[in-house]
């Protein structure tokens, strides 16, 4: 009996040790999931800066946890449903290292007010930054999308992730105190009374019953690629694609074998080609919305001949909006998808 108990104890200790060894530290998790957008030092980039003292000392741990878990649908910040509660707790602890001290706690009592009056105040004081429908400010990143002296884009208030993370009292405290180091100033200093602020909070909370229209949500695209079979041989298809791209106001950058530079010179596969082309006006417009689009630029189309069949492929631009979690890309994704299809149809039919 004693031997069995010792065996079970040994197995339990081994399991606990293995679980602890498998779990990652907050720093590891931050480097893996957060640093690319928020910066390795937390000073921001594509994502907002996390080191702003007024941010650190005004948000609760629960706010941070809910933000990591649910993200901001359509607003660059993704959700992390696959992280365990322990992982999220470790992440929050690591993020808090930039502002050591006891986390702030807000009362849990709901705010009461007049939503209709709050809407009037929103249109007067908030709409210019947060958008007419609470969709948030435009752009992301520091280089193309917003001025370098603007540390943060106005967040989307009409967003299920924000509304899950932010309590009434958190929103009220932000309105009353402002956010030092950002364009968000105290509404008390702007002459509003506490009841006015209560009305604003109630109006913002009403967004839960009035979500953004469908066109302002990330696109859904089932297919990762656009694919067409060509009616022509490989050489003619490539020539047709170049002509069609030029006809759609693109400049041909280069054409090469798909494996050029990946294999020894002279051993490239002549039946696999890729064409690079660009419209610089469109490129700048896309980068101004989301600099990460640069990963998929310039535009490219792949042509492959196999078993006497010529196939033409392109990445589906409609995948960019959900991939980057940025609903602002919707219009450009639709436009670029239509352009790809038009170019390839012209070249292959």
C-alpha positions as a Markdown table, in Angstrom:
| # | Residue | x | y | z |
|---|---|---|---|---|
| 1 | Unk | 0.0 | 0.0 | 0.0 |
| 2 | Unk | 2.8 | 2.3 | 0.9 |
| 3 | Unk | 4.7 | 1.5 | -2.3 |
| 4 | Unk | 1.6 | 2.3 | -4.3 |
| 5 | Unk | 1.1 | 5.6 | -2.6 |
| 6 | Unk | 4.8 | 6.5 | -3.2 |
| 7 | Unk | 4.4 | 5.5 | -6.8 |
| 8 | Unk | 1.3 | 7.7 | -7.2 |
| 9 | Unk | 3.1 | 10.6 | -5.5 |
| 10 | Unk | 6.1 | 10.2 | -7.8 |
| 11 | Unk | 3.8 | 10.2 | -10.9 |
| 12 | Unk | 2.0 | 13.4 | -9.7 |
| 13 | Unk | 5.3 | 15.2 | -9.0 |
| 14 | Unk | 6.5 | 14.2 | -12.5 |
| 15 | Unk | 3.3 | 15.4 | -14.1 |
| 16 | Unk | 3.5 | 18.7 | -12.3 |
| 17 | Unk | 7.2 | 19.2 | -13.2 |
| 18 | Unk | 6.5 | 18.3 | -16.9 |
| 19 | Unk | 3.6 | 20.8 | -17.0 |
| 20 | Unk | 5.7 | 23.5 | -15.5 |
| 21 | Unk | 8.6 | 22.8 | -17.9 |
| 22 | Unk | 6.2 | 22.9 | -20.9 |
| 23 | Unk | 4.6 | 26.3 | -19.9 |
| 24 | Unk | 6.4 | 29.4 | -21.2 |
| 25 | Unk | 7.4 | 32.4 | -19.3 |
| 26 | Unk | 5.6 | 35.8 | -19.8 |
| 27 | Unk | 8.7 | 37.1 | -21.6 |
| 28 | Unk | 8.7 | 34.1 | -24.0 |
| 29 | Unk | 5.0 | 34.6 | -24.7 |
| 30 | Unk | 5.4 | 38.3 | -25.2 |
| 31 | Unk | 8.3 | 37.8 | -27.7 |
| 32 | Unk | 6.2 | 35.2 | -29.5 |
| 33 | Unk | 2.8 | 36.9 | -29.7 |
| 34 | Unk | 3.1 | 40.6 | -28.9 |
| 35 | Unk | 6.6 | 42.1 | -29.7 |
| 36 | Unk | 6.2 | 42.2 | -33.4 |
| 37 | Unk | 3.4 | 44.7 | -33.1 |
| 38 | Unk | 3.9 | 46.4 | -29.7 |
| 39 | Unk | 7.7 | 46.5 | -29.9 |
| 40 | Unk | 10.2 | 44.4 | -27.9 |
| 41 | Unk | 10.5 | 47.3 | -25.4 |
| 42 | Unk | 6.7 | 47.9 | -25.4 |
| 43 | Unk | 7.0 | 51.3 | -27.1 |
| 44 | Unk | 4.6 | 50.4 | -29.9 |
| 45 | Unk | 4.8 | 50.1 | -33.7 |
| 46 | Unk | 1.9 | 48.6 | -35.6 |
| 47 | Unk | 0.3 | 48.1 | -32.2 |
| 48 | Unk | -0.2 | 50.7 | -29.5 |
| 49 | Unk | 2.6 | 51.5 | -27.0 |
| 50 | Unk | 2.1 | 49.6 | -23.7 |
| 51 | Unk | 4.6 | 51.5 | -21.7 |
| 52 | Unk | 2.6 | 54.8 | -21.4 |
| 53 | Unk | 2.4 | 55.3 | -17.7 |
| 54 | Unk | -1.1 | 56.7 | -17.8 |
| 55 | Unk | -2.2 | 53.6 | -19.7 |
| 56 | Unk | -0.4 | 51.2 | -17.3 |
| 57 | Unk | -1.8 | 52.9 | -14.2 |
| 58 | Unk | -5.4 | 53.3 | -15.5 |
| 59 | Unk | -6.1 | 49.8 | -16.8 |
| 60 | Unk | -6.9 | 46.8 | -14.7 |
| 61 | Unk | -5.4 | 43.3 | -15.0 |
| 62 | Unk | -8.9 | 42.0 | -16.0 |
| 63 | Unk | -8.9 | 44.6 | -18.8 |
| 64 | Unk | -5.6 | 43.4 | -20.1 |
| 65 | Unk | -6.6 | 39.7 | -19.8 |
| 66 | Unk | -9.9 | 40.3 | -21.6 |
| 67 | Unk | -8.1 | 42.3 | -24.3 |
| 68 | Unk | -5.7 | 39.4 | -24.9 |
| 69 | Unk | -8.4 | 36.8 | -24.9 |
| 70 | Unk | -10.9 | 38.6 | -27.1 |
| 71 | Unk | -8.8 | 41.0 | -29.1 |
| 72 | Unk | -10.4 | 43.8 | -31.1 |
| 73 | Unk | -12.2 | 42.3 | -34.1 |
| 74 | Unk | -11.4 | 44.2 | -37.2 |
| 75 | Unk | -8.9 | 46.5 | -35.4 |
| 76 | Unk | -5.4 | 45.0 | -35.8 |
| 77 | Unk | -5.3 | 43.5 | -32.3 |
| 78 | Unk | -6.1 | 39.7 | -32.7 |
| 79 | Unk | -7.8 | 37.4 | -30.2 |
| 80 | Unk | -5.7 | 34.7 | -28.6 |
| 81 | Unk | -8.3 | 31.9 | -27.9 |
| 82 | Unk | -5.5 | 29.2 | -27.9 |
| 83 | Unk | -3.6 | 30.7 | -24.9 |
| 84 | Unk | -4.4 | 29.2 | -21.5 |
| 85 | Unk | -5.5 | 31.3 | -18.6 |
| 86 | Unk | -2.1 | 30.7 | -17.1 |
| 87 | Unk | -0.4 | 32.0 | -20.3 |
| 88 | Unk | -2.5 | 35.1 | -20.2 |
| 89 | Unk | -1.8 | 35.7 | -16.6 |
| 90 | Unk | 2.0 | 35.3 | -17.3 |
| 91 | Unk | 1.7 | 37.8 | -20.2 |
| 92 | Unk | -0.1 | 40.4 | -18.0 |
| 93 | Unk | 2.5 | 40.0 | -15.3 |
| 94 | Unk | 5.3 | 40.6 | -17.9 |
| 95 | Unk | 3.5 | 43.6 | -19.4 |
| 96 | Unk | 3.1 | 45.1 | -15.9 |
| 97 | Unk | 6.9 | 45.1 | -15.4 |
| 98 | Unk | 6.8 | 48.5 | -17.2 |
| 99 | Unk | 4.8 | 50.0 | -14.4 |
| 100 | Unk | 5.4 | 48.1 | -11.2 |
| 101 | Unk | 2.9 | 48.7 | -8.4 |
| 102 | Unk | -0.5 | 47.6 | -7.3 |
| 103 | Unk | -3.0 | 47.3 | -10.2 |
| 104 | Unk | -5.9 | 49.8 | -10.1 |
| 105 | Unk | -9.4 | 48.5 | -9.2 |
| 106 | Unk | -12.6 | 50.1 | -10.3 |
| 107 | Unk | -16.0 | 49.8 | -8.6 |
| 108 | Unk | -18.2 | 47.2 | -10.3 |
| 109 | Unk | -21.4 | 49.3 | -10.1 |
| 110 | Unk | -22.9 | 50.2 | -13.5 |
| 111 | Unk | -23.1 | 53.8 | -14.6 |
| 112 | Unk | -26.6 | 55.3 | -15.1 |
| 113 | Unk | -27.4 | 58.1 | -17.5 |
| 114 | Unk | -29.3 | 59.4 | -20.6 |
| 115 | Unk | -28.0 | 57.6 | -23.7 |
| 116 | Unk | -29.8 | 60.1 | -26.0 |
| 117 | Unk | -28.0 | 63.1 | -24.4 |
| 118 | Unk | -24.8 | 61.0 | -24.4 |
| 119 | Unk | -25.1 | 60.6 | -28.2 |
| 120 | Unk | -25.3 | 64.4 | -28.6 |
| 121 | Unk | -22.2 | 64.8 | -26.4 |
| 122 | Unk | -20.4 | 62.0 | -28.4 |
| 123 | Unk | -21.1 | 63.8 | -31.7 |
| 124 | Unk | -19.8 | 67.0 | -30.2 |
| 125 | Unk | -16.7 | 65.8 | -28.3 |
| 126 | Unk | -15.8 | 62.3 | -29.4 |
| 127 | Unk | -16.7 | 61.7 | -33.0 |
| 128 | Unk | -13.8 | 63.5 | -34.6 |
| 129 | Unk | -11.3 | 61.0 | -33.1 |
| 130 | Unk | -13.3 | 57.8 | -32.5 |
| 131 | Unk | -15.5 | 58.0 | -35.6 |
| 132 | Unk | -19.2 | 58.7 | -36.2 |
| 133 | Unk | -20.1 | 55.1 | -35.4 |
| 134 | Unk | -17.4 | 54.5 | -32.8 |
| 135 | Unk | -15.3 | 52.6 | -35.3 |
| 136 | Unk | -12.1 | 54.2 | -34.1 |
| 137 | Unk | -9.4 | 56.3 | -35.7 |
| 138 | Unk | -7.9 | 55.3 | -39.1 |
| 139 | Unk | -4.5 | 53.7 | -39.7 |
| 140 | Unk | -1.9 | 51.9 | -37.7 |
| 141 | Unk | 1.9 | 51.8 | -37.4 |
| 142 | Unk | 4.3 | 54.7 | -37.1 |
| 143 | Unk | 5.7 | 55.2 | -40.5 |
| 144 | Unk | 2.9 | 55.3 | -43.1 |
| 145 | Unk | -0.3 | 55.3 | -41.2 |
| 146 | Unk | 0.0 | 58.0 | -38.5 |
| 147 | Unk | 2.1 | 61.0 | -37.6 |
| 148 | Unk | 5.2 | 60.1 | -35.6 |
| 149 | Unk | 4.2 | 62.5 | -32.8 |
| 150 | Unk | 0.8 | 60.8 | -32.4 |
| 151 | Unk | 1.5 | 57.9 | -30.0 |
| 152 | Unk | -1.8 | 56.1 | -30.3 |
| 153 | Unk | -4.7 | 55.9 | -32.7 |
| 154 | Unk | -8.1 | 56.6 | -31.1 |
| 155 | Unk | -9.5 | 53.1 | -30.2 |
| 156 | Unk | -12.7 | 51.7 | -31.5 |
| 157 | Unk | -15.4 | 52.1 | -28.9 |
| 158 | Unk | -18.0 | 50.2 | -30.9 |
| 159 | Unk | -16.1 | 47.0 | -30.8 |
| 160 | Unk | -17.1 | 43.7 | -29.0 |
| 161 | Unk | -13.6 | 43.2 | -27.7 |
| 162 | Unk | -13.4 | 46.6 | -26.1 |
| 163 | Unk | -16.9 | 46.4 | -24.7 |
| 164 | Unk | -16.1 | 43.0 | -23.1 |
| 165 | Unk | -12.9 | 44.3 | -21.6 |
| 166 | Unk | -13.9 | 47.8 | -20.4 |
| 167 | Unk | -16.2 | 48.2 | -17.5 |
| 168 | Unk | -18.5 | 51.3 | -17.1 |
| 169 | Unk | -16.3 | 52.7 | -14.4 |
| 170 | Unk | -13.2 | 52.2 | -16.5 |
| 171 | Unk | -14.7 | 54.2 | -19.4 |
| 172 | Unk | -16.0 | 56.9 | -16.9 |
| 173 | Unk | -12.5 | 57.2 | -15.3 |
| 174 | Unk | -10.9 | 57.6 | -18.7 |
| 175 | Unk | -13.3 | 60.3 | -19.7 |
| 176 | Unk | -12.9 | 62.2 | -16.4 |
| 177 | Unk | -9.1 | 61.9 | -16.2 |
| 178 | Unk | -8.1 | 61.8 | -19.8 |
| 179 | Unk | -5.0 | 59.8 | -20.9 |
| 180 | Unk | -1.8 | 61.8 | -20.4 |
| 181 | Unk | 0.6 | 61.4 | -23.3 |
| 182 | Unk | -2.2 | 61.0 | -25.8 |
| 183 | Unk | -4.7 | 63.3 | -27.5 |
| 184 | Unk | -7.3 | 62.1 | -25.0 |
| 185 | Unk | -7.9 | 64.9 | -22.5 |
| 186 | Unk | -10.0 | 65.2 | -19.4 |
| 187 | Unk | -13.6 | 65.9 | -20.2 |
| 188 | Unk | -14.0 | 67.6 | -16.8 |
| 189 | Unk | -11.4 | 70.1 | -17.9 |
| 190 | Unk | -13.4 | 70.7 | -21.1 |
| 191 | Unk | -16.3 | 71.8 | -19.0 |
| 192 | Unk | -18.5 | 68.7 | -18.9 |
| 193 | Unk | -20.1 | 67.7 | -15.6 |
| 194 | Unk | -20.0 | 64.3 | -14.0 |
| 195 | Unk | -23.6 | 63.6 | -15.1 |
| 196 | Unk | -22.7 | 64.5 | -18.7 |
| 197 | Unk | -19.9 | 61.9 | -18.5 |
| 198 | Unk | -22.3 | 59.3 | -17.2 |
| 199 | Unk | -24.5 | 60.0 | -20.2 |
| 200 | Unk | -21.6 | 59.5 | -22.5 |
| 201 | Unk | -20.7 | 56.2 | -20.8 |
| 202 | Unk | -24.3 | 54.9 | -21.2 |
| 203 | Unk | -24.2 | 55.9 | -24.9 |
| 204 | Unk | -20.9 | 54.0 | -25.5 |
| 205 | Unk | -22.3 | 51.0 | -23.7 |
| 206 | Unk | -25.3 | 51.1 | -26.0 |
| 207 | Unk | -23.0 | 50.1 | -28.9 |
| 208 | Unk | -23.5 | 46.6 | -27.7 |
| 209 | Unk | -27.0 | 46.7 | -29.1 |
| 210 | Unk | -25.9 | 48.6 | -32.2 |
| 211 | Unk | -22.9 | 46.9 | -33.7 |
| 212 | Unk | -21.0 | 48.2 | -36.7 |
| 213 | Unk | -22.4 | 47.4 | -40.2 |
| 214 | Unk | -21.1 | 44.3 | -42.0 |
| 215 | Unk | -18.9 | 46.2 | -44.4 |
| 216 | Unk | -16.8 | 47.4 | -41.4 |
| 217 | Unk | -16.0 | 43.9 | -40.3 |
| 218 | Unk | -13.1 | 41.7 | -41.6 |
| 219 | Unk | -13.8 | 39.9 | -44.8 |
| 220 | Unk | -14.3 | 36.2 | -45.0 |
| 221 | Unk | -12.5 | 34.4 | -47.8 |
| 222 | Unk | -12.6 | 30.6 | -48.1 |
| 223 | Unk | -10.0 | 30.2 | -50.8 |
| 224 | Unk | -6.4 | 31.2 | -50.2 |
| 225 | Unk | -5.6 | 31.4 | -53.9 |
| 226 | Unk | -7.2 | 32.5 | -57.2 |
| 227 | Unk | -6.6 | 29.8 | -59.8 |
| 228 | Unk | -7.4 | 29.7 | -63.5 |
| 229 | Unk | -6.5 | 27.2 | -66.2 |
| 230 | Unk | -5.1 | 29.0 | -69.3 |
| 231 | Unk | -6.3 | 28.3 | -72.9 |
| 232 | Unk | -2.8 | 29.1 | -74.1 |
| 233 | Unk | 0.7 | 27.7 | -73.9 |
| 234 | Unk | 3.1 | 28.9 | -71.1 |
| 235 | Unk | 5.0 | 31.5 | -73.2 |
| 236 | Unk | 1.8 | 33.0 | -74.6 |
| 237 | Unk | 0.1 | 33.0 | -71.2 |
| 238 | Unk | 3.0 | 34.9 | -69.7 |
| 239 | Unk | 3.0 | 37.5 | -72.5 |
| 240 | Unk | -0.8 | 37.9 | -72.1 |
| 241 | Unk | -0.5 | 38.4 | -68.3 |
| 242 | Unk | 2.1 | 41.2 | -68.8 |
| 243 | Unk | -0.1 | 42.9 | -71.4 |
| 244 | Unk | -3.2 | 42.6 | -69.1 |
| 245 | Unk | -1.3 | 44.0 | -66.1 |
| 246 | Unk | -0.1 | 47.0 | -68.1 |
| 247 | Unk | -3.7 | 47.5 | -69.4 |
| 248 | Unk | -4.8 | 47.8 | -65.7 |
| 249 | Unk | -2.3 | 50.5 | -65.0 |
| 250 | Unk | 0.4 | 48.3 | -63.5 |
| 251 | Unk | 4.1 | 48.4 | -64.2 |
| 252 | Unk | 5.9 | 45.1 | -64.8 |
| 253 | Unk | 8.8 | 44.9 | -62.4 |
| 254 | Unk | 10.3 | 41.5 | -63.5 |
| 255 | Unk | 9.5 | 38.0 | -64.6 |
| 256 | Unk | 11.6 | 35.0 | -63.6 |
| 257 | Unk | 11.5 | 31.3 | -62.9 |
| 258 | Unk | 9.8 | 30.5 | -59.6 |
| 259 | Unk | 12.9 | 28.8 | -58.1 |
| 260 | Unk | 15.5 | 31.4 | -59.3 |
| 261 | Unk | 18.0 | 31.9 | -56.5 |
| 262 | Unk | 16.8 | 28.8 | -54.7 |
| 263 | Unk | 18.6 | 26.3 | -56.9 |
| 264 | Unk | 22.0 | 26.3 | -58.7 |
| 265 | Unk | 22.0 | 28.7 | -61.7 |
| 266 | Unk | 21.0 | 27.0 | -64.9 |
| 267 | Unk | 19.0 | 24.3 | -63.1 |
| 268 | Unk | 15.8 | 26.4 | -62.7 |
| 269 | Unk | 12.5 | 24.8 | -63.7 |
| 270 | Unk | 11.5 | 26.5 | -67.0 |
| 271 | Unk | 7.9 | 25.4 | -66.6 |
| 272 | Unk | 7.3 | 27.5 | -63.4 |
| 273 | Unk | 7.4 | 31.3 | -63.7 |
| 274 | Unk | 6.4 | 34.3 | -61.5 |
| 275 | Unk | 5.6 | 37.8 | -62.7 |
| 276 | Unk | 6.0 | 40.8 | -60.4 |
| 277 | Unk | 4.1 | 44.0 | -61.1 |
| 278 | Unk | 3.0 | 47.2 | -59.3 |
| 279 | Unk | 0.8 | 50.2 | -59.3 |
| 280 | Unk | 2.6 | 52.6 | -57.0 |
| 281 | Unk | -0.4 | 54.8 | -56.3 |
| 282 | Unk | -2.3 | 51.7 | -55.1 |
| 283 | Unk | 0.8 | 50.5 | -53.1 |
| 284 | Unk | 1.0 | 53.8 | -51.2 |
| 285 | Unk | -2.7 | 53.8 | -50.5 |
| 286 | Unk | -2.5 | 50.2 | -49.1 |
| 287 | Unk | 0.6 | 51.0 | -47.0 |
| 288 | Unk | -1.1 | 54.0 | -45.5 |
| 289 | Unk | -3.9 | 51.8 | -44.2 |
| 290 | Unk | -1.7 | 49.0 | -42.9 |
| 291 | Unk | 2.1 | 48.8 | -43.3 |
| 292 | Unk | 2.0 | 45.1 | -43.0 |
| 293 | Unk | 0.5 | 44.9 | -46.5 |
| 294 | Unk | 4.1 | 45.4 | -47.7 |
| 295 | Unk | 4.7 | 41.7 | -46.9 |
| 296 | Unk | 2.5 | 40.9 | -50.0 |
| 297 | Unk | 3.8 | 43.6 | -52.3 |
| 298 | Unk | 4.6 | 43.9 | -55.1 |
| 299 | Unk | 1.7 | 42.1 | -56.7 |
| 300 | Unk | 2.6 | 38.7 | -58.2 |
| 301 | Unk | 1.2 | 36.0 | -60.4 |
| 302 | Unk | 2.6 | 32.5 | -60.8 |
| 303 | Unk | 2.3 | 30.5 | -64.0 |
| 304 | Unk | 2.9 | 26.7 | -64.0 |
| 305 | Unk | 2.9 | 24.2 | -66.8 |
| 306 | Unk | 2.5 | 20.5 | -65.9 |
| 307 | Unk | 1.3 | 17.6 | -68.0 |
| 308 | Unk | 0.4 | 19.9 | -70.9 |
| 309 | Unk | -1.8 | 22.0 | -68.7 |
| 310 | Unk | -1.0 | 25.7 | -67.9 |
| 311 | Unk | -2.3 | 27.0 | -64.6 |
| 312 | Unk | -2.2 | 30.6 | -63.3 |
| 313 | Unk | -2.3 | 31.4 | -59.5 |
| 314 | Unk | -2.4 | 34.4 | -57.3 |
| 315 | Unk | -2.8 | 34.9 | -53.6 |
| 316 | Unk | -6.4 | 35.9 | -52.8 |
| 317 | Unk | -6.3 | 39.5 | -51.6 |
| 318 | Unk | -9.6 | 39.0 | -49.7 |
| 319 | Unk | -7.6 | 37.0 | -47.2 |
| 320 | Unk | -5.7 | 40.1 | -46.1 |
| 321 | Unk | -8.4 | 41.7 | -44.0 |
| 322 | Unk | -9.0 | 38.6 | -41.7 |
| 323 | Unk | -5.3 | 37.8 | -41.7 |
| 324 | Unk | -4.4 | 41.3 | -40.5 |
| 325 | Unk | -7.6 | 41.7 | -38.5 |
| 326 | Unk | -8.1 | 45.1 | -40.2 |
| 327 | Unk | -11.5 | 45.9 | -41.5 |
| 328 | Unk | -10.1 | 49.1 | -43.1 |
| 329 | Unk | -8.5 | 46.9 | -45.8 |
| 330 | Unk | -11.9 | 45.6 | -47.0 |
| 331 | Unk | -12.4 | 48.0 | -49.9 |
| 332 | Unk | -8.9 | 47.6 | -51.1 |
| 333 | Unk | -9.0 | 43.8 | -50.8 |
| 334 | Unk | -12.2 | 43.8 | -52.9 |
| 335 | Unk | -10.6 | 46.1 | -55.4 |
| 336 | Unk | -7.4 | 44.1 | -55.7 |
| 337 | Unk | -9.3 | 40.8 | -55.9 |
| 338 | Unk | -11.3 | 42.1 | -58.8 |
| 339 | Unk | -8.2 | 43.4 | -60.5 |
| 340 | Unk | -6.4 | 40.0 | -60.2 |
| 341 | Unk | -9.4 | 38.2 | -61.6 |
| 342 | Unk | -9.7 | 40.7 | -64.5 |
| 343 | Unk | -6.0 | 40.4 | -65.4 |
| 344 | Unk | -6.0 | 36.6 | -65.2 |
| 345 | Unk | -9.2 | 36.3 | -67.1 |
| 346 | Unk | -8.0 | 38.6 | -69.9 |
| 347 | Unk | -4.8 | 36.6 | -70.2 |
| 348 | Unk | -6.2 | 33.0 | -70.1 |
| 349 | Unk | -9.6 | 32.9 | -71.7 |
